[in-house]
């Protein structure tokens, strides 16, 4: 989990580049936040309080 904490040089971003994820892929950005919540560095209660976030695309 500690390998995901650095903003630039981290395992998740390296794997995203290796797998050629698109620059707009949200998954690699979300993984470090989940790791921070699981390690206690980010409040799960605060995240729940913020509620769901959604992205809607117009046709």
C-alpha positions as CSV (number, residue, x, y, z in Angstrom):
1,X,0.0,0.0,0.0
2,X,2.9,2.4,0.7
3,X,3.9,2.1,-2.9
4,X,0.8,4.0,-3.9
5,X,1.4,7.1,-1.8
6,X,3.8,9.1,-3.9
7,X,1.9,11.4,-6.3
8,X,4.1,10.8,-9.3
9,X,6.3,7.7,-8.8
10,X,3.9,5.1,-7.6
11,X,2.9,1.5,-8.4
12,X,-0.6,2.3,-9.7
13,X,0.5,5.0,-12.1
14,X,3.3,2.9,-13.4
15,X,0.9,0.0,-14.1
16,X,-1.5,2.4,-15.7
17,X,1.2,3.5,-18.1
18,X,2.3,0.0,-18.7
19,X,-1.2,-1.1,-19.6
20,X,-1.7,2.1,-21.7
21,X,-4.7,3.4,-19.8
22,X,-6.1,6.5,-21.4
23,X,-5.1,9.8,-19.8
24,X,-8.8,10.4,-18.8
25,X,-9.2,7.0,-17.0
26,X,-10.4,7.7,-13.5
27,X,-9.5,4.3,-12.0
28,X,-5.7,4.9,-11.4
29,X,-6.5,8.2,-9.7
30,X,-9.1,6.6,-7.4
31,X,-6.9,3.7,-6.2
32,X,-4.5,5.9,-4.1
33,X,-7.5,7.6,-2.4
34,X,-8.9,4.2,-1.5
35,X,-5.5,3.2,-0.1
36,X,-5.4,6.4,2.0
37,X,-8.8,5.6,3.4
38,X,-7.8,2.0,4.2
39,X,-4.6,3.1,5.9
40,X,-6.4,5.8,8.0
41,X,-4.8,8.7,6.3
42,X,-8.2,9.8,4.9
43,X,-11.4,9.7,6.9
44,X,-13.9,7.1,5.7
45,X,-16.6,9.0,7.6
46,X,-15.8,12.2,5.8
47,X,-15.9,10.4,2.4
48,X,-19.3,8.9,3.3
49,X,-20.6,12.3,4.4
50,X,-19.6,13.8,1.0
51,X,-22.0,11.3,-0.7
52,X,-21.9,9.8,-4.1
53,X,-20.3,11.5,-7.0
54,X,-21.3,10.7,-10.5
55,X,-20.3,11.8,-14.0
56,X,-22.9,12.2,-16.6
57,X,-22.3,12.5,-20.3
58,X,-24.7,14.3,-22.6
59,X,-25.3,12.7,-26.0
